[in-house]
Amino acid sequence: MEELEFLMNSLWTMVAAILVIFMLGGFILLEAGSTRMKNAGHIAGKTVFTFGVSSLVFWAVGYGFIFGGNGNFFVGLTDFFYSGAQADGAALQTSVFFVFQLAFAGISLTIALGGFAERAKLSVYVIFSLLFSAIVYPVIAHWIWGGGWLAEHGKQDFAGSTVVHLTGAMAALAATILLKPRIGKYNADGSANPIFGHNQVYTALSVLILWVGWFGFNAGSTVSVADGFFGFVALNTNLAAAAGAVSALFISWLVLGKSDITTILNGALAGLVAITASCAFVDTWAAVVIGLVAGVLVFYSVRFFENRKIDDPIFALSVHGTAGVWGTLSNGLFATKELATVGKPGLFYGGGFHQLGVQALGVVTCAIFAFAVSYIILLAIKKVSGIRVSEEEEIMGLDISEHGTYGYPEAFLPNEESKNI
């Protein structure tokens, strides 16, 4: 029986890992669809190669920094250049767990790189991917998931509203500040111009792919088939996503007079991000509330950043940052006595303000660390070699300026030349 459970745990977690990695396809469509077609090929390609960079760094040092032993305040110090060896007493194949955790590291990096969209040099993607994967993400993951000081305080972050999403969003914030807005985004008087994405069907399809992938993200984080608890986690995940989409639709309809498609899509994603921390700790009704609030928050958050001249083409700061903060804090309100296997119950379940304080402490410290280290990395690169393409290259598009080809050649090349492609 134990051997069967071991095999089933390993199989389920491997399937979940594949779902999470497939979410990169969703991010390709999301970023490409939300930006202009002159940058589509660049966005698609960089998403693939940066996952490759992240995978190699995670194998070399990331996994050891997060889960290794003999560590210090920041990181573990064993298990570097992971060999695939099976850990004694593990409930599933350790190499499967490694691949699952590798997928999370890759997603966090992809979120961070959303803040670079349409204006960063390709070389900056390479350098930042290396350093973010080595010294930003692993530290926060160690603090919360690797037995670090926040884990000792009982920080509740089941699948990564803080570890994955807020970390990526704060790195994206550092990038957007240092890169400055895209050409044409703001007028001399400070008013913002809309820069529309070139394919809203891509963005809608991306949300569907991410929604499905999130079942691997959240339900897969049980890394176990025992008692079928992953089904409950999946239920909460779906309810929050649905509620986020609906509340975003109605808030945009109410405020703008028209239901905004981009807001609806962002609302679904915000609901998913928000429930990621709490999906295993709250009742179903609370999952709906968490999603409803996330959908409203993301609508106002997008406008908050835009009004402060922070140009966020992929809405990473609002979808992953603001919703990530709310989702993490929601545990301090809604975590139940029965489900709070980590930490304590929330305020509404007799736990007082203790868990809310722990959650807030985690949000503040992780956000500051991720932003500060990412800012220092990018500032250093900026001083040495620059981080933004030239004005001419930005206007031309990164497809041709950085790669010498077009993602949509038939749209940019002369008719006769495009026929030969």
C-alpha positions in Angstrom: 0.0 0.0 0.0 2.8 2.4 0.9 4.5 1.6 -2.4 1.3 2.3 -4.4 0.8 5.6 -2.6 4.4 6.6 -3.3 3.9 5.8 -7.0 0.6 7.7 -7.2 2.0 10.7 -5.4 4.9 10.8 -7.9 2.6 10.4 -10.9 0.2 13.1 -9.7 3.0 15.6 -8.9 4.6 14.9 -12.3 1.3 15.6 -14.1 1.0 18.8 -12.1 4.6 19.8 -13.0 3.8 19.4 -16.7 0.7 21.6 -16.3 2.7 24.3 -14.6 5.4 24.2 -17.3 2.7 24.4 -19.9 1.5 27.7 -18.3 4.5 29.2 -20.1 2.5 28.8 -23.3 -0.2 30.8 -21.7 2.3 33.5 -20.8 3.6 33.6 -24.3 0.1 34.3 -25.7 -0.7 36.7 -22.9 2.4 38.8 -23.4 2.4 38.6 -27.2 -1.3 39.4 -27.4 -1.1 42.3 -24.9 1.7 44.0 -26.9 2.3 45.1 -30.5 2.9 42.6 -33.3 6.4 44.1 -34.0 7.6 42.5 -30.7 5.6 39.2 -30.8 8.4 36.9 -32.0 10.8 38.4 -29.4 8.4 37.9 -26.6 7.7 34.3 -27.5 11.4 33.4 -28.0 12.6 35.1 -24.8 10.0 33.2 -22.7 11.4 29.9 -23.9 15.1 30.7 -23.5 14.7 32.3 -20.1 13.0 29.2 -18.9 16.0 27.3 -20.1 18.3 29.7 -18.1 16.1 29.4 -15.0 16.1 25.6 -15.3 19.9 25.4 -15.4 20.3 27.8 -12.5 17.8 25.9 -10.4 19.6 22.7 -11.0 23.0 24.3 -10.2 22.1 26.3 -7.1 18.4 27.2 -6.8 17.1 23.9 -5.4 20.0 23.7 -2.9 19.5 27.3 -1.8 15.8 26.6 -1.1 15.7 23.1 0.3 19.3 22.4 1.2 20.6 21.8 4.7 23.3 23.5 6.8 21.9 26.8 5.8 22.0 30.4 7.2 19.3 33.0 7.4 19.0 33.4 3.7 19.6 30.0 2.0 20.4 26.3 2.4 23.9 25.2 1.6 23.6 21.6 0.3 22.2 19.7 -2.7 23.9 21.9 -5.4 24.0 20.5 -8.9 21.2 18.2 -8.0 22.0 14.6 -8.9 18.5 13.2 -8.9 19.2 11.1 -5.8 16.2 9.9 -3.9 15.8 11.4 -0.4 15.3 9.0 2.4 11.7 8.8 3.7 10.3 11.0 1.0 6.6 10.5 0.2 7.3 10.8 -3.6 10.1 10.5 -6.0 12.5 13.4 -5.2 13.4 14.0 -8.8 9.7 14.6 -9.5 9.5 17.1 -6.6 12.6 18.8 -8.1 10.9 19.2 -11.5 7.7 20.5 -9.8 9.7 23.2 -7.9 11.7 24.1 -10.9 8.5 24.9 -12.8 7.5 27.4 -10.0 10.9 29.1 -10.3 10.4 29.5 -14.0 7.0 31.0 -13.7 8.1 33.6 -11.1 10.9 34.7 -13.5 8.4 34.9 -16.4 6.2 37.2 -14.3 9.2 39.4 -13.5 10.2 39.7 -17.1 6.7 41.0 -17.9 8.0 44.4 -16.7 10.6 44.5 -19.4 8.2 44.2 -22.3 8.8 46.1 -25.5 11.9 48.0 -24.4 14.6 46.0 -22.7 17.7 44.7 -24.4 18.0 40.9 -25.0 21.3 40.8 -23.0 19.5 42.2 -20.0 17.0 39.3 -20.1 19.9 36.9 -20.0 21.8 38.5 -17.1 18.7 39.2 -15.0 17.4 35.7 -15.5 20.6 34.3 -14.2 20.7 36.5 -11.1 17.0 36.5 -10.3 17.0 32.7 -10.4 20.1 32.5 -8.2 19.7 35.2 -5.6 16.2 36.6 -5.6 13.6 33.8 -5.9 15.5 31.1 -3.9 15.9 33.3 -0.8 12.1 34.0 -0.6 11.2 30.4 -1.4 13.7 29.3 1.4 12.1 31.6 3.9 8.6 30.3 3.3 8.9 26.8 1.8 12.4 25.7 2.7 12.0 25.8 6.5 13.3 29.4 6.8 12.3 32.0 9.4 8.9 32.8 7.9 8.0 29.1 7.9 9.0 29.0 11.6 6.5 31.9 12.2 3.7 29.9 10.5 3.5 31.9 7.2 0.7 30.5 5.1 1.4 30.5 1.4 0.2 27.1 0.1 1.2 27.5 -3.6 2.9 30.8 -3.9 0.9 34.1 -3.9 4.0 35.5 -2.2 6.8 33.2 -3.2 6.0 33.1 -6.9 3.7 36.0 -7.8 4.6 38.8 -5.5 8.3 38.1 -5.9 7.9 38.2 -9.7 5.8 41.4 -9.5 8.2 43.3 -7.3 11.1 42.5 -9.7 8.8 43.7 -12.6 8.2 46.9 -10.6 11.9 47.5 -10.3 12.3 47.0 -14.1 9.4 49.3 -15.1 10.8 52.1 -12.9 14.3 51.8 -14.3 13.3 51.2 -17.9 10.8 54.1 -17.8 7.6 54.1 -20.0 7.5 53.1 -23.6 7.7 55.8 -26.3 4.3 57.4 -26.7 2.7 56.1 -23.5 2.5 59.5 -21.8 1.9 63.0 -23.1 3.7 66.1 -21.9 0.9 66.9 -19.5 1.2 63.4 -17.9 -1.9 62.0 -19.4 -1.7 58.4 -20.6 -2.3 57.1 -24.1 -3.6 53.5 -24.5 -1.1 51.2 -26.3 -3.3 48.4 -27.4 -2.2 44.8 -27.7 -2.4 43.4 -31.1 -4.5 40.2 -30.5 -7.2 40.0 -27.9 -8.0 36.5 -28.9 -4.5 35.5 -27.9 -4.9 37.1 -24.5 -8.3 35.3 -23.9 -6.8 31.9 -25.0 -3.8 32.6 -22.7 -6.1 33.1 -19.7 -7.9 29.8 -20.4 -4.5 28.0 -20.7 -3.3 29.6 -17.4 -6.6 28.8 -15.7 -6.2 25.1 -16.6 -2.5 25.1 -15.7 -3.4 26.6 -12.3 -4.9 23.2 -11.3 -1.4 21.9 -11.5 -0.1 25.0 -9.7 -2.5 24.8 -6.7 -3.9 21.3 -6.5 -0.5 19.9 -7.5 1.0 21.6 -4.4 -0.6 18.9 -2.3 2.1 16.6 -3.8 -0.1 13.8 -2.6 -3.2 11.8 -3.5 -4.0 10.9 0.1 -7.7 11.5 0.9 -8.2 13.3 -2.4 -7.6 16.7 -0.8 -6.3 18.0 -4.2 -9.9 18.0 -5.4 -10.9 20.5 -2.7 -7.9 22.7 -3.6 -8.9 22.6 -7.2 -12.5 23.5 -6.3 -11.4 26.6 -4.4 -9.1 27.5 -7.2 -11.8 27.4 -9.8 -14.4 29.3 -7.7 -11.9 32.2 -7.1 -11.1 32.5 -10.8 -14.7 32.5 -11.7 -15.6 35.1 -9.1 -12.6 37.3 -10.2 -13.8 37.3 -13.8 -17.4 38.2 -12.8 -16.5 41.0 -10.4 -14.1 42.5 -12.8 -16.8 42.5 -15.5 -19.3 44.3 -13.3 -16.9 46.8 -11.9 -15.7 47.8 -15.4 -19.3 47.9 -16.6 -20.3 50.1 -13.7 -17.4 52.5 -13.9 -16.7 52.7 -17.6 -20.2 52.2 -18.9 -19.0 49.2 -21.0 -17.7 45.9 -19.9 -13.9 45.8 -20.7 -12.5 42.6 -22.0 -9.0 43.2 -20.7 -10.4 43.8 -17.3 -12.4 40.6 -17.3 -9.4 38.6 -18.3 -7.2 40.3 -15.6 -10.0 39.6 -13.1 -9.9 35.9 -13.7 -6.1 35.9 -13.4 -6.2 38.0 -10.2 -8.7 35.6 -8.7 -6.3 32.7 -9.5 -3.3 34.6 -8.0 -5.2 35.5 -4.9 -6.4 32.0 -4.1 -3.0 30.5 -4.6 -1.9 31.3 -1.0 -5.2 30.2 0.6 -6.6 27.5 -1.6 -5.9 24.8 1.1 -6.7 26.8 4.1 -10.2 28.4 3.5 -13.8 27.2 2.9 -15.4 27.4 -0.5 -17.5 30.5 0.4 -14.3 32.4 1.3 -12.7 31.4 -2.0 -15.5 33.1 -3.7 -15.1 36.2 -1.6 -11.3 36.2 -2.2 -11.9 36.1 -6.0 -14.6 38.8 -5.9 -12.3 41.2 -4.1 -9.4 40.4 -6.4 -11.4 41.2 -9.5 -12.3 44.7 -8.1 -8.8 45.3 -6.8 -7.1 44.6 -10.1 -9.4 47.1 -11.9 -8.3 49.9 -9.6 -4.8 48.8 -9.3 -4.2 49.0 -13.1 -5.3 52.7 -13.0 -3.3 53.4 -9.9 0.0 52.4 -11.5 -0.9 54.1 -14.8 -1.7 57.4 -13.1 1.8 57.3 -11.5 3.5 56.9 -14.9 4.5 53.3 -14.2 4.1 51.6 -17.6 3.2 48.0 -17.1 2.3 46.5 -20.5 1.4 43.0 -19.1 -0.3 44.3 -15.9 2.1 42.1 -13.9 2.1 44.6 -11.0 -1.7 44.5 -10.6 -2.5 40.9 -11.5 0.5 39.3 -9.6 1.4 42.0 -7.2 -1.7 43.5 -5.8 -3.7 40.3 -6.1 -0.8 38.4 -4.5 -0.8 40.7 -1.5 -4.5 40.4 -1.1 -4.4 36.6 -1.4 -1.6 36.3 1.1 -3.4 38.5 3.6 -6.7 36.7 3.1 -5.4 33.8 5.1 -5.2 36.0 8.1 -9.0 36.5 7.8 -10.4 33.3 6.4 -8.1 30.4 7.4 -10.2 27.8 9.3 -9.3 25.9 12.4 -9.7 22.6 10.6 -7.7 23.6 7.5 -4.9 25.6 9.1 -2.3 22.8 9.1 0.3 25.6 8.9 0.1 28.6 11.3 -3.1 29.5 13.1 -6.7 30.2 12.1 -7.7 33.6 10.7 -9.5 36.5 12.4 -13.0 35.3 11.4 -12.3 31.9 12.9 -11.2 32.9 16.4 -7.5 33.3 15.7 -7.4 37.0 16.4 -4.9 39.1 14.6 -1.9 36.8 15.0 -2.0 35.1 11.6 -2.9 38.3 9.8 0.2 39.8 11.4 2.4 36.9 10.2 1.0 37.2 6.7 1.6 41.0 6.6 5.1 40.5 7.9 5.8 38.0 5.1 4.3 40.3 2.5 6.4 43.4 3.6 9.7 41.6 4.0 9.5 39.6 0.8 8.3 42.5 -1.3 11.1 44.7 0.0 13.8 42.1 -0.6 12.6 41.2 -4.1 12.3 44.8 -5.1 15.6 46.0 -3.6 17.7 43.2 -4.9 16.1 43.3 -8.4 16.6 47.1 -8.5 20.2 46.8 -7.5 20.9 44.2 -10.2 19.2 46.2 -12.9 20.8 49.5 -11.8 24.2 47.9 -12.0 23.5 46.6 -15.5 22.2 50.0 -16.5 25.4 51.7 -15.3 27.6 49.2 -17.1 25.9 48.6 -20.4 22.4 50.1 -20.4 19.2 48.2 -20.1 16.9 49.8 -22.8 17.2 49.6 -26.5 17.6 52.8 -28.5 14.7 54.9 -29.5 15.1 53.8 -33.1 15.2 50.1 -32.2 12.1 50.5 -30.0 10.2 52.1 -32.8 11.4 49.5 -35.3 10.4 46.7 -32.9 12.4 44.2 -31.0 11.7 41.4 -33.5 13.8 43.0 -36.2 16.2 45.0 -34.0 17.2 42.2 -31.6 16.7 39.1 -33.8 16.9 40.3 -37.4 13.5 38.8 -38.3 9.8 39.3 -37.8 7.2 37.4 -35.8 4.8 38.4 -38.5 6.9 38.8 -41.7 3.9 39.0 -44.0 2.7 42.1 -42.1 6.1 44.0 -42.4 7.9 42.8 -45.4 7.1 44.0 -49.0 4.6 41.7 -50.7 7.0 40.1 -53.1 9.6 39.4 -50.4 7.0 38.0 -48.0 5.8 35.5 -50.6 9.2 33.8 -50.5 9.1 33.1 -46.8 
